[in-house]
Amino acid sequence: MRTKFAVVLATTALCFSPGVFAGKAEAERWINEEFQPSTLDKSQQMKEMAWFIKAAAPFKGMEINVLSETIPTHEYESKVLTKAFEEITGIKVNHQLLGEGEVVQAVQTQMQTKRNLYDAYINDSDLIGTHSRLQLAVNLTDWMAGEGKDVTDPMLDLDDFMGISFTTGPDGKIYQLPDQQFANLYWFRYDWFQRPELKKQFKELYGYELGVPINWSAYEDIAEFFSVHVKEIDGQRIYGHMDYGKRAPDLGWRMTDAWLSMAGEGSKGLPNGRPVDEWGIRMEKGSCNPVGASVSRGGATNSPAAVYAIRKWDEWLRKYAPPGAANYDFYQSLPALSQGNVAQQIFWYTAFTSSMVAPKSEGNNTVDDAGMPLWRMAPSPHGPYWEDGQKLGYQDAGSWTLFKSTPVDRRKAAWLYAQFVVSKSVSLKKTHVGLTPIRDSDIRHASFTERAPKLGGLVEFYRSPDRVRWTPTGINVPDYPKLAQIWWQQIGDVNSGAFTPQQAMDRLAEEMDITMARMQRADEKANVYGGCGPRLNEKQDPSVWLNKPGSPKAKLANEKPKGETIDYDELVKRWSKAN
């Protein structure tokens, strides 16, 4: 209590310190006109802004450059919050937006060349295994307590960030600060699922209720039902599934983003399976050294569960998705869904929520005339290899990352901007704009209770105890940029028909092992990965590993058990009781 009281007194005093008045009027205007609602009252917001004004004073007039991917949240930061930050602090920020692949490439280039391309990045926490090993990113725990202490917001409140565990390395240190996060969930047309005639027809055909699928068997049945049996609703040709398959880098993320673990390929454990993670990379508990991706080395990238996952992705795309979906990329799949001719999507990112609640006048056919969503989001169904205790899906946590190659003064100025856009003064309004919540206090605010019915389940999900089962790539992946680029080419060969799912995953696992072998040699020779680089197991007959308990898992005799569903409204009631 004494510490908190001291911080309040110190922060209050800043309001009357010399130099603070330079941005005080601007801060008041932004607080009144833009930064509402907030979990802080206006006097608390002014205290926080006063701290930013004083901390930024040494850097006033500086111009810095930051980079992030293009999603609505970052567009708001780039167009609105940079202007606010400059007017309040005097620091100009060029916040550039590029595709995710280009962001990863820029991060990789800065790490390899140690040249300062950007002063900070909003970089997926999927790279936590990379950053904690290479030690090229700034260890934020030590930074905030040491060199960056004078520019670290005393009101930051790290415990309020829902995804802080995602950005924590195996050493217990924080390497990245969450800026936005979104999960891949199940999306479906609630209005269609509620139609009595469709419910009756589905029950007669499949022997169980039409509802939110709990397993992949039910998802497949529902996809077949709408594409093959229903075919048309209100005069429109409709389909039971949506996905994308274009041979491009985002096809790789489509799979590394937990698709294999949703099928059940990995081990139990949260936030990521150990010893085998969602990529199929094995790293024993208590170790920081990956030992392989292929089954012959104890991994699971080419295991029966992984092959099943790829086979189902390809099969559903061909049989149940709208024509042309196989040629869509990640960015094209969203507008296609808003056409309103799809019943469900198993792998839908909540980052698209802001677009899916757009009015009909903007071409969104998934809301009614009053703008209320005709759809809902729900937990992802799991495949037959999945066991309770495994992660159930992916959660992207785009997070601020600083590099040691950035000059300290520029790094400090960028760190101020990073904290500004995630500060409690700003974050609730930003969350309402982009709908990618990072703070527990924001998602539980009364303004989201009021808005929840218009957001199709987003608020209910993020308030639910289930949210911990959706996590980003974890620490088993030793070098994300090097390994991620291998995926899309091999998966693309399945979509093109050049290779079977088994052949493609065998090739992928082998290439991952080859790449990790190079990392091992570099680490053993020059300590490139801080001693935590791969140390590959010797190859053995795959049956040796498949006959052991846990992952990699032997092929099931029946990969399609009976479908299971749950009523959506009943699911939400369960969340409310457990919360």
C-alpha positions in Angstrom: 0.0 0.0 0.0 2.8 2.4 0.9 4.5 1.8 -2.5 1.3 2.5 -4.4 0.7 5.6 -2.4 4.2 6.8 -3.1 3.7 6.3 -6.8 0.5 8.3 -6.8 2.1 11.2 -4.9 5.1 11.2 -7.3 2.9 11.0 -10.4 0.7 13.8 -9.1 3.7 16.0 -8.5 4.6 15.6 -12.1 1.6 17.6 -13.1 3.2 20.7 -11.5 6.8 20.0 -12.5 8.5 22.4 -15.0 8.1 21.3 -18.6 5.0 19.3 -18.0 2.7 22.1 -19.1 4.1 21.8 -22.6 1.7 19.0 -23.5 -0.9 19.4 -20.7 -3.5 21.1 -22.8 -3.1 18.6 -25.6 -3.3 15.7 -23.2 -6.6 17.1 -21.7 -8.0 17.5 -25.2 -7.1 14.0 -26.3 -8.5 12.6 -23.0 -11.7 14.4 -23.4 -12.2 13.9 -27.2 -10.6 10.5 -27.9 -9.4 8.4 -25.0 -12.9 7.5 -23.7 -14.0 5.2 -22.4 -11.1 4.3 -20.1 -10.6 2.1 -17.0 -9.1 5.2 -15.4 -11.0 8.3 -14.5 -9.9 11.5 -16.2 -7.7 12.7 -13.3 -5.9 9.3 -13.3 -5.5 9.6 -17.1 -4.0 13.1 -16.6 -1.5 11.7 -14.1 -0.4 9.1 -16.5 -0.1 11.7 -19.4 1.9 14.0 -17.1 4.4 11.2 -16.5 4.7 10.7 -20.3 5.3 14.4 -20.9 8.1 14.5 -18.3 9.7 11.2 -19.3 9.6 12.2 -23.0 11.2 15.7 -22.5 14.8 14.6 -23.3 13.6 13.2 -26.6 11.3 16.1 -27.7 11.8 16.8 -31.4 13.0 13.3 -32.2 11.5 11.3 -35.0 11.4 7.5 -34.7 10.3 4.6 -36.9 8.3 1.6 -35.8 6.8 -1.3 -37.8 3.8 -3.6 -37.5 1.5 -5.7 -39.6 -1.7 -4.3 -41.1 -4.7 -5.0 -39.0 -7.4 -2.5 -37.8 -5.8 -2.1 -34.4 -2.4 -1.0 -35.9 -4.2 1.2 -38.4 -5.7 3.1 -35.5 -2.3 3.4 -33.8 -0.7 4.6 -37.0 -3.3 7.1 -38.0 -4.6 8.4 -34.6 -2.3 7.5 -31.7 0.9 8.7 -33.4 -0.7 12.1 -33.7 -1.8 12.1 -30.1 1.6 11.0 -28.9 3.4 13.7 -30.9 1.1 16.4 -29.7 1.4 15.3 -26.1 5.2 14.4 -26.0 6.8 16.2 -28.9 8.1 12.9 -30.3 7.1 12.2 -33.9 6.5 8.5 -34.8 6.4 7.0 -38.2 4.3 3.9 -37.6 4.6 1.9 -40.8 2.2 -1.0 -41.7 3.2 -4.0 -43.8 2.1 -7.6 -44.3 3.0 -10.0 -41.6 5.6 -11.8 -43.8 7.3 -8.5 -44.5 7.4 -7.7 -40.8 9.1 -11.0 -40.0 11.5 -10.4 -42.8 12.4 -7.0 -41.4 12.9 -8.4 -37.9 15.1 -11.2 -39.3 17.2 -8.7 -41.3 17.8 -6.5 -38.3 18.8 -9.5 -36.2 21.1 -10.8 -38.9 22.8 -7.5 -39.8 22.5 -5.8 -36.4 21.6 -2.6 -38.3 18.9 -0.4 -37.0 16.1 -0.6 -39.6 13.3 0.3 -37.1 13.4 1.6 -33.6 10.7 -0.9 -32.4 8.5 -3.6 -33.8 5.2 -5.1 -33.0 6.4 -8.6 -33.6 4.4 -11.7 -32.9 5.2 -13.4 -29.6 5.6 -16.6 -31.7 9.2 -15.5 -31.8 9.7 -15.8 -28.0 11.8 -18.9 -28.5 14.0 -17.0 -31.0 14.3 -13.8 -28.9 15.1 -15.6 -25.7 17.8 -17.7 -27.3 19.5 -15.2 -29.7 19.6 -12.5 -27.0 19.4 -9.8 -29.8 16.1 -8.5 -28.5 16.2 -6.4 -25.3 15.3 -8.4 -22.1 12.5 -6.1 -21.0 12.5 -7.3 -17.4 16.1 -6.2 -17.0 15.5 -3.1 -19.1 12.6 -1.8 -17.0 14.6 -2.3 -13.8 17.8 -0.9 -15.3 18.7 1.2 -18.3 15.1 1.8 -19.2 13.8 2.5 -15.7 13.5 6.3 -16.3 11.2 5.7 -19.3 9.1 2.9 -17.8 5.5 3.9 -16.9 4.9 3.4 -13.2 1.2 2.7 -14.1 2.0 0.1 -16.7 0.6 -2.8 -14.6 2.2 -5.9 -16.2 -0.1 -8.3 -14.3 -3.1 -6.8 -16.1 -1.9 -8.1 -19.5 -3.7 -11.3 -20.4 -0.8 -12.5 -22.7 2.2 -11.7 -20.6 3.0 -15.4 -20.2 3.2 -15.7 -24.0 6.1 -13.1 -24.0 8.0 -14.7 -21.1 11.1 -16.8 -22.0 12.2 -20.0 -20.4 14.4 -17.9 -18.1 11.3 -16.2 -16.6 12.2 -12.9 -18.2 9.8 -10.8 -20.3 11.1 -10.1 -23.9 8.1 -8.5 -25.5 5.1 -6.4 -24.4 1.7 -7.4 -25.7 0.0 -4.7 -27.9 -2.9 -6.7 -29.3 -4.1 -10.3 -29.3 -6.6 -12.3 -31.1 -7.6 -16.0 -31.2 -8.5 -18.4 -33.9 -12.0 -19.6 -33.0 -15.0 -21.4 -34.5 -17.3 -19.1 -36.4 -20.9 -20.0 -37.5 -24.2 -18.7 -38.7 -26.2 -18.7 -35.4 -29.4 -17.7 -37.3 -29.1 -20.8 -39.6 -28.3 -23.1 -36.8 -31.5 -22.0 -35.0 -33.8 -22.8 -37.8 -36.2 -25.6 -36.7 -36.4 -27.2 -40.2 -32.6 -27.4 -40.5 -32.2 -28.7 -36.9 -34.8 -31.4 -37.7 -33.2 -32.3 -41.0 -29.7 -32.5 -39.4 -30.9 -34.7 -36.6 -32.6 -37.1 -39.0 -29.5 -37.4 -41.2 -26.7 -37.6 -38.5 -28.5 -38.7 -35.3 -27.5 -35.8 -33.1 -28.3 -32.2 -32.6 -27.1 -29.4 -34.9 -25.0 -27.1 -32.7 -21.5 -25.9 -32.0 -19.2 -28.9 -32.9 -17.0 -30.2 -30.1 -15.0 -32.5 -32.4 -13.9 -32.5 -36.0 -16.3 -35.3 -36.8 -19.2 -33.0 -36.1 -17.6 -30.1 -38.0 -17.2 -32.4 -41.0 -20.8 -33.5 -40.7 -22.1 -29.9 -40.5 -19.9 -29.0 -43.5 -21.4 -31.8 -45.6 -24.9 -31.0 -44.4 -24.9 -27.4 -45.6 -22.8 -27.9 -48.8 -24.4 -31.2 -50.0 -27.8 -31.5 -48.4 -29.1 -28.0 -47.8 -27.3 -26.3 -50.7 -29.5 -23.2 -50.7 -30.9 -20.8 -48.1 -33.2 -17.9 -49.0 -32.5 -18.4 -52.7 -28.7 -18.3 -52.3 -26.2 -21.1 -52.9 -24.5 -21.8 -49.5 -21.5 -23.8 -48.3 -20.6 -25.5 -45.1 -16.9 -24.5 -44.8 -14.5 -21.7 -45.5 -10.7 -21.7 -45.5 -7.8 -20.6 -47.8 -5.1 -22.5 -49.6 -3.1 -20.1 -51.8 0.6 -21.0 -52.0 2.0 -18.1 -50.0 3.7 -17.4 -46.7 0.4 -17.1 -44.9 -0.4 -20.7 -45.8 2.4 -21.6 -43.5 1.0 -19.6 -40.6 -2.3 -21.3 -41.3 -0.7 -24.6 -40.1 1.9 -23.4 -37.5 -1.0 -21.5 -35.8 -1.9 -24.6 -33.9 -3.7 -26.5 -36.6 -1.7 -29.7 -35.9 -2.3 -29.4 -32.2 -6.0 -28.8 -32.7 -6.0 -32.3 -34.3 -4.2 -33.6 -31.3 -0.7 -34.0 -32.5 1.2 -32.5 -29.5 1.6 -33.2 -25.8 -0.4 -32.0 -22.9 0.6 -28.8 -21.3 -0.2 -25.0 -21.3 0.6 -22.6 -22.7 2.3 -25.2 -25.1 2.7 -28.9 -25.1 5.8 -30.4 -23.5 7.8 -32.3 -24.6 6.1 -32.0 -28.1 4.7 -28.6 -29.1 2.1 -27.6 -31.7 4.8 -27.5 -34.5 5.7 -31.1 -33.7 9.1 -30.1 -32.3 10.3 -32.1 -29.3 12.0 -30.5 -26.4 12.2 -32.4 -23.1 10.9 -30.9 -19.9 13.7 -29.1 -18.0 15.7 -28.6 -21.2 16.0 -25.6 -23.6 17.4 -27.8 -26.5 15.0 -29.0 -29.2 15.8 -32.5 -30.3 13.9 -32.9 -33.5 10.7 -32.5 -35.5 10.5 -35.9 -37.3 9.0 -39.0 -35.6 12.3 -40.7 -36.1 13.8 -38.2 -33.6 10.9 -38.1 -31.2 9.0 -35.2 -32.9 5.6 -35.3 -34.4 5.6 -33.0 -37.5 5.1 -36.1 -39.7 3.1 -38.2 -37.2 -0.2 -39.8 -38.0 -2.0 -36.9 -36.2 -0.2 -34.3 -38.2 -0.9 -36.1 -41.5 -4.5 -36.4 -40.5 -4.7 -32.6 -39.8 -3.3 -31.8 -43.3 -5.4 -34.3 -45.0 -8.6 -32.8 -43.5 -7.6 -29.3 -44.3 -7.1 -30.2 -48.0 -10.2 -32.5 -48.1 -12.6 -30.0 -46.6 -11.3 -27.2 -48.8 -12.0 -29.2 -51.9 -15.3 -30.7 -50.9 -17.2 -28.1 -48.8 -15.8 -24.6 -49.4 -17.0 -22.1 -52.0 -15.4 -22.3 -55.5 -12.1 -20.5 -55.6 -11.4 -20.7 -51.8 -8.3 -22.9 -52.5 -6.8 -19.9 -54.3 -7.6 -17.4 -51.5 -4.9 -16.2 -49.2 -5.3 -15.1 -45.6 -6.3 -11.6 -46.5 -8.8 -12.6 -49.2 -10.7 -15.0 -47.0 -12.3 -12.3 -44.9 -14.2 -10.4 -47.5 -15.3 -13.8 -49.0 -16.8 -14.8 -45.6 -18.8 -11.5 -45.4 -20.7 -12.4 -48.5 -22.9 -14.4 -46.3 -22.9 -17.7 -48.1 -21.0 -19.8 -45.5 -22.4 -21.7 -42.6 -19.2 -22.1 -40.5 -15.5 -21.7 -40.4 -13.3 -23.8 -38.2 -10.3 -21.5 -38.2 -11.4 -17.9 -37.9 -9.4 -15.1 -36.4 -11.1 -12.8 -34.0 -9.0 -10.0 -35.4 -11.7 -9.9 -38.1 -14.4 -9.1 -35.6 -14.3 -5.4 -36.3 -15.0 -6.0 -40.0 -17.6 -8.7 -39.4 -19.7 -6.2 -37.4 -19.6 -3.6 -40.1 -23.1 -2.6 -41.3 -24.9 -4.1 -44.3 -24.3 -0.8 -46.2 -20.6 -1.7 -46.3 -21.3 -5.0 -48.0 -21.4 -7.2 -44.9 -24.2 -9.7 -45.3 -23.6 -11.4 -41.9 -25.5 -8.8 -39.9 -29.2 -7.9 -39.8 -30.8 -4.6 -40.8 -30.2 -3.3 -37.3 -26.5 -4.2 -37.4 -26.7 -7.1 -35.0 -24.5 -10.1 -35.9 -26.2 -13.2 -37.4 -23.2 -15.2 -36.5 -21.4 -16.2 -33.3 -17.9 -17.3 -32.3 -17.3 -20.3 -30.1 -14.4 -22.6 -29.0 -12.6 -24.5 -31.8 -13.5 -28.2 -32.2 -10.7 -30.7 -31.7 -9.5 -33.7 -33.7 -9.5 -37.4 -32.6 -5.9 -37.3 -31.3 -6.6 -34.4 -29.0 -6.6 -35.1 -25.2 -7.9 -32.9 -22.4 -5.0 -30.8 -21.1 -3.7 -29.9 -24.6 -4.0 -26.4 -26.0 -7.1 -26.0 -28.1 -6.1 -23.3 -30.5 -3.9 -20.4 -31.4 -3.8 -16.9 -30.0 -1.8 -14.2 -31.8 -0.1 -11.8 -29.4 1.5 -9.0 -31.5 4.0 -7.6 -29.0 6.4 -4.7 -28.8 10.0 -5.8 -29.3 13.1 -3.7 -28.9 16.5 -4.7 -30.3 19.9 -4.1 -28.8 21.0 -2.8 -32.3 18.8 0.2 -31.8 20.7 3.2 -30.2 19.6 3.7 -26.6 18.1 7.1 -27.0 16.0 6.0 -30.0 15.1 2.8 -28.1 13.9 4.8 -25.1 11.7 7.1 -27.3 10.2 4.0 -29.0 9.6 2.4 -25.6 7.7 5.4 -24.5 5.5 5.2 -27.6 5.0 1.4 -27.1 3.8 2.0 -23.6 1.6 4.9 -24.6 -0.5 2.8 -27.0 -1.0 0.0 -24.4 -1.4 2.4 -21.4 -4.6 2.2 -19.4 -5.3 5.7 -20.5 -5.6 4.6 -24.1 -6.0 0.8 -24.3 -9.8 0.5 -23.6 -10.7 2.9 -26.4 -8.1 1.2 -28.7 -9.7 -2.2 -27.8 -13.2 -0.9 -28.8 -11.7 0.2 -32.2 -9.7 -2.9 -33.0 -11.4 -5.5 -30.8 -8.0 -7.2 -30.0 -8.0 -7.0 -26.1 -4.8 -7.2 -24.2 -5.8 -6.1 -20.7 -8.1 -8.1 -18.4 -9.4 -4.8 -16.9 -10.5 -3.6 -20.4 -12.5 -6.7 -21.4 -14.3 -6.6 -18.0 -15.2 -3.0 -18.2 -18.9 -2.0 -18.2 -18.6 -0.6 -21.7 -17.9 -4.1 -23.0 -20.7 -5.6 -21.0 -23.0 -3.2 -22.8 -21.5 -3.9 -26.2 -21.2 -7.7 -25.9 -24.5 -8.6 -27.7 -23.2 -6.8 -30.8 -19.8 -8.7 -30.9 -21.0 -12.3 -31.4 -19.3 -13.9 -28.4 -16.0 -12.0 -28.3 -16.5 -10.6 -24.8 -17.9 -13.9 -23.4 -14.9 -15.8 -24.7 -12.3 -13.4 -23.3 -14.0 -13.3 -20.0 -14.3 -17.1 -19.9 -11.9 -19.5 -18.2 -11.4 -21.3 -21.5 -9.3 -18.4 -22.9 -6.1 -19.9 -21.5 -6.3 -22.9 -24.0 -5.6 -20.6 -26.9 -1.9 -19.8 -27.0 0.8 -18.6 -29.5 3.8 -20.6 -30.7 6.0 -21.4 -27.7 9.6 -21.8 -26.7 10.2 -25.1 -28.4 10.7 -23.3 -31.7 14.4 -22.2 -31.7 14.3 -19.8 -34.7 10.9 -18.8 -36.0 11.9 -16.9 -39.1 14.2 -19.7 -40.3 11.7 -22.5 -39.7 8.4 -20.8 -40.5 9.4 -20.2 -44.1 9.7 -23.9 -44.8 6.1 -24.7 -44.0 4.1 -22.9 -46.7 6.0 -24.5 -49.6 5.4 -28.0 -48.4 1.8 -27.4 -47.5 1.3 -25.7 -50.9 2.5 -29.0 -52.6 -0.5 -30.7 -51.0 -3.0 -28.2 -52.3 -1.5 -28.4 -55.8 -1.6 -32.2 -55.7 2.1 -32.6 -56.2 2.5 -34.6 -52.9 0.2 -36.5 -50.6 -0.2 -35.2 -47.0 2.2 -37.9 -45.8 4.8 -37.1 -48.4 4.6 -33.4 -47.7 4.9 -33.8 -43.9 7.8 -36.2 -44.3 9.6 -33.6 -46.4 8.7 -30.8 -44.0 9.9 -32.7 -40.9 13.2 -33.6 -42.7 13.8 -30.0 -43.8 13.1 -28.8 -40.3 15.6 -31.2 -38.9 18.2 -30.2 -41.5 17.7 -26.6 -40.6 17.9 -27.3 -36.9 21.1 -29.3 -37.4 22.6 -26.1 -38.9 21.5 -24.2 -35.8 23.1 -26.9 -33.6 26.4 -26.5 -35.4 26.3 -22.7 -35.1 25.4 -22.9 -31.4 28.1 -25.5 -30.6 30.7 -23.5 -32.5 29.9 -19.9 -31.6 27.2 -20.1 -28.9 24.8 -18.4 -31.3 21.7 -19.6 -29.4 23.2 -19.2 -26.0 23.6 -22.9 -25.5 19.9 -23.4 -26.0 20.1 -24.3 -29.7 18.9 -27.7 -31.0 20.7 -30.9 -30.0 19.1 -33.4 -32.3 18.4 -37.0 -31.3 19.8 -39.8 -33.4 17.3 -41.2 -35.9 15.5 -44.4 -34.8 12.8 -46.5 -36.4 9.6 -44.4 -36.0 7.8 -47.3 -34.4 10.2 -46.9 -31.4 8.6 -43.5 -30.6 5.1 -44.3 -31.8 4.9 -47.2 -29.3 5.8 -45.0 -26.4 3.1 -43.1 -24.4 2.3 -39.5 -25.4 3.3 -37.7 -28.5 4.1 -38.7 -31.3 0.9 -40.7 -31.2 0.3 -43.9 -33.2 -2.4 -44.0 -35.9 -5.9 -44.5 -34.6 -8.0 -47.3 -36.0 -11.0 -44.9 -36.2 -10.2 -41.3 -37.0 -13.9 -40.3 -37.2 -15.7 -41.0 -33.9 -19.3 -40.0 -33.5 -19.9 -36.3 -33.9 -20.5 -34.2 -30.7 -22.1 -30.8 -30.5 -23.3 -28.4 -27.8 -26.0 -25.7 -27.9 -24.3 -22.3 -28.1 -26.5 -20.6 -25.5 -25.8 -23.5 -23.1 -22.1 -23.0 -23.6 -22.3 -19.3 -22.8 -24.2 -20.1 -19.6 -21.4 -22.5 -18.5 -18.8 -19.8 -19.1 -20.9 -17.4 -17.0 -21.1 -19.9 -14.1 -17.4 -20.7 -14.2 -16.3 -17.1 -14.5 
